[in-house]
Amino acid sequence: MSRIIETTVYQLDELDASARERARDWFRRDAIDEDWYEFRFADFVSVCAILGISLSTKSVRLMGGGSRAAPKIYFSGFSSQGDGACYEGGYRFARDSVGRLRAYAPQDADLHAIANRLLDVQRRNFYQLRAEIRHAGRYCDEYSMQIAVRRESATGQDMSDADEEIVIDALRDLARWLYRQLEAEYDFITADQQIDEAIRANGYSFTEDGHRFG
């Protein structure tokens, strides 16, 4: 036989401190947009294009059918061994990358340093350096990127070992930069203030002990 059970529900600001924290934990676990990182990915794609990195793509199925090409960018985070970010693609010299990057991200000294290092090493090698970047293994940090650097010289002149390492280090530093951007974004959207605002805006209600109702 059916029966009616009445339950008193509360808004976030009506909960005590421990119940409010439980409500926040629910939101962090179940309600944050699973594509929260897409803005940072789009920014990274733009940075790569300026630096001369063509990201490889993969086919991603859409919910409504069909598919789209998505860049091969991977990450895991943010508190375990092996956490990091990596990407796949090809690198070659891009004209005015330093100037364009300073215009795109005028305050980002880390990106400026990467662009300067790549320009310097390309200049020494007559702008003939190329690199292929592949992801290997189960981790997603910068060291999971296999980077093969070559010099496309008509006379067969090769680069020095030091110049090869400069290119590899710069491309790995770019992966480290991406990870820091993702971590900062995640820290921002999971901060108490941001979560509280989202809970209030959506009108979520909770039981007295902070469990989501409905």
C-alpha positions in Angstrom: 0.0 0.0 0.0 1.4 3.4 -1.0 2.0 6.1 1.6 3.2 9.7 1.7 6.4 10.5 3.5 7.2 14.1 4.2 10.8 15.3 4.2 12.0 18.7 5.2 14.6 20.0 2.7 17.0 22.9 3.0 18.9 25.3 0.8 22.6 25.4 1.1 22.8 28.4 3.4 20.4 26.7 5.8 22.7 23.8 6.5 25.3 23.6 9.3 29.0 23.6 8.4 29.4 19.8 8.2 26.2 19.3 6.1 27.2 22.2 3.8 30.6 20.5 3.2 28.8 17.3 2.3 26.7 19.2 -0.2 29.8 20.6 -1.7 31.4 17.2 -2.0 28.3 16.0 -3.8 28.6 18.8 -6.3 32.3 18.2 -6.9 31.7 14.6 -7.5 28.5 14.5 -9.5 27.5 18.0 -10.8 30.6 19.7 -12.3 30.4 19.8 -16.0 32.4 16.9 -17.4 33.8 19.1 -20.1 35.1 21.8 -17.8 38.5 21.7 -19.4 37.4 22.5 -22.9 38.2 26.2 -22.6 41.7 25.4 -21.6 42.0 22.9 -24.4 40.9 25.6 -26.9 43.4 28.0 -25.5 46.2 25.4 -25.8 45.2 24.7 -29.5 45.6 28.4 -30.2 49.0 28.6 -28.5 50.2 25.5 -30.4 49.2 27.0 -33.7 51.2 30.2 -33.0 54.3 28.1 -32.0 54.1 25.9 -35.1 52.7 22.8 -33.5 50.0 21.0 -35.5 48.1 18.8 -33.1 47.0 15.4 -34.2 43.3 14.7 -34.0 41.0 11.8 -33.1 37.4 11.2 -34.0 34.9 11.7 -31.1 31.4 10.5 -31.3 28.6 13.1 -30.6 25.6 12.3 -28.5 23.2 13.2 -31.3 25.1 11.0 -33.8 28.0 11.7 -36.0 31.4 12.7 -34.9 33.9 15.5 -34.7 37.7 15.8 -34.8 39.2 16.5 -31.4 42.9 17.3 -30.7 44.9 14.6 -29.2 45.4 16.2 -25.8 45.5 14.1 -22.6 45.7 14.8 -18.9 45.1 13.2 -15.5 45.0 15.0 -12.2 45.6 16.4 -9.8 47.2 14.7 -6.9 48.6 11.3 -8.0 51.9 10.0 -9.2 52.0 10.2 -13.0 49.5 13.1 -13.2 50.3 15.6 -15.9 49.4 16.6 -19.5 50.6 15.6 -22.9 49.8 16.0 -26.6 50.5 14.5 -30.0 51.4 16.3 -33.2 54.1 17.8 -35.3 56.3 20.8 -34.8 58.0 23.1 -37.3 59.2 26.7 -37.4 56.4 29.3 -37.5 57.1 32.8 -38.6 56.8 35.6 -36.0 55.8 33.1 -33.3 57.4 35.2 -30.5 55.6 38.4 -31.5 52.3 36.7 -32.1 52.5 34.9 -28.8 53.3 38.1 -26.9 50.2 39.6 -28.4 48.1 36.6 -27.6 49.3 36.2 -24.0 51.1 39.4 -23.1 51.5 38.5 -19.4 52.6 34.9 -19.7 56.4 34.8 -19.2 56.5 31.0 -19.3 55.1 30.9 -22.8 57.3 33.7 -23.9 60.4 31.8 -22.7 59.3 28.6 -24.6 58.8 30.7 -27.8 62.2 32.4 -27.4 64.0 29.1 -26.9 62.4 27.5 -30.0 63.2 30.6 -32.1 66.9 30.6 -30.9 67.4 27.0 -31.7 65.7 27.3 -35.1 67.8 30.3 -36.0 71.0 28.3 -35.3 69.7 25.5 -37.6 68.5 27.8 -40.4 64.8 27.1 -39.4 65.1 23.5 -40.6 64.2 21.7 -37.4 61.1 19.4 -37.3 59.7 17.2 -34.5 57.1 14.5 -34.3 55.4 14.0 -30.9 53.7 10.8 -29.9 52.1 9.7 -26.6 53.2 6.3 -25.2 52.4 4.4 -22.1 49.6 4.7 -19.5 50.6 8.0 -18.0 49.8 11.4 -19.3 52.7 13.5 -18.1 55.3 15.3 -20.3 57.6 12.3 -20.1 55.0 10.1 -21.8 55.7 12.1 -25.0 58.1 10.5 -27.4 59.6 13.3 -29.3 61.7 12.7 -32.5 63.6 15.8 -33.7 65.3 16.0 -37.1 66.8 18.6 -39.3 65.7 18.8 -42.9 68.9 20.1 -44.5 69.4 19.9 -48.2 73.1 19.3 -47.6 72.5 16.6 -45.0 73.8 18.8 -42.1 72.6 17.5 -38.8 71.8 19.4 -35.6 73.8 19.1 -32.4 72.7 16.9 -29.5 72.3 20.0 -27.4 69.9 21.6 -29.9 67.9 18.4 -30.1 67.5 18.5 -26.3 66.4 22.1 -26.4 63.6 21.3 -28.7 62.5 18.3 -26.6 62.7 20.3 -23.4 60.7 23.2 -24.8 57.9 20.9 -26.1 57.8 19.2 -22.8 57.7 22.5 -21.0 54.6 23.3 -23.0 52.9 20.2 -21.7 53.9 21.3 -18.2 52.4 24.7 -18.9 49.1 23.1 -20.1 48.9 21.0 -16.9 49.3 24.1 -14.7 46.5 25.8 -16.6 44.2 22.8 -16.2 45.1 22.6 -12.5 44.4 26.3 -11.9 41.0 26.0 -13.7 40.0 22.9 -11.7 41.0 24.6 -8.4 38.9 27.6 -9.4 35.7 25.8 -10.3 36.0 23.5 -7.3 36.6 26.2 -4.7 34.0 26.6 -2.0 32.9 30.0 -3.3 32.3 28.9 -6.8 30.5 25.7 -5.8 28.3 27.6 -3.4 27.3 30.1 -6.1 26.5 27.2 -8.5 24.4 25.4 -6.0 22.4 28.5 -5.2 22.0 29.4 -8.9 20.6 25.9 -9.6 18.3 25.9 -6.6 19.5 22.5 -5.3 18.0 21.3 -2.1 19.4 18.9 0.6 18.3 16.9 3.6 19.4 18.2 7.0 22.7 16.2 6.9 23.6 17.6 3.4 22.6 14.8 1.1 21.2 15.9 -2.2 17.4 15.7 -2.3 15.6 14.5 -5.5 
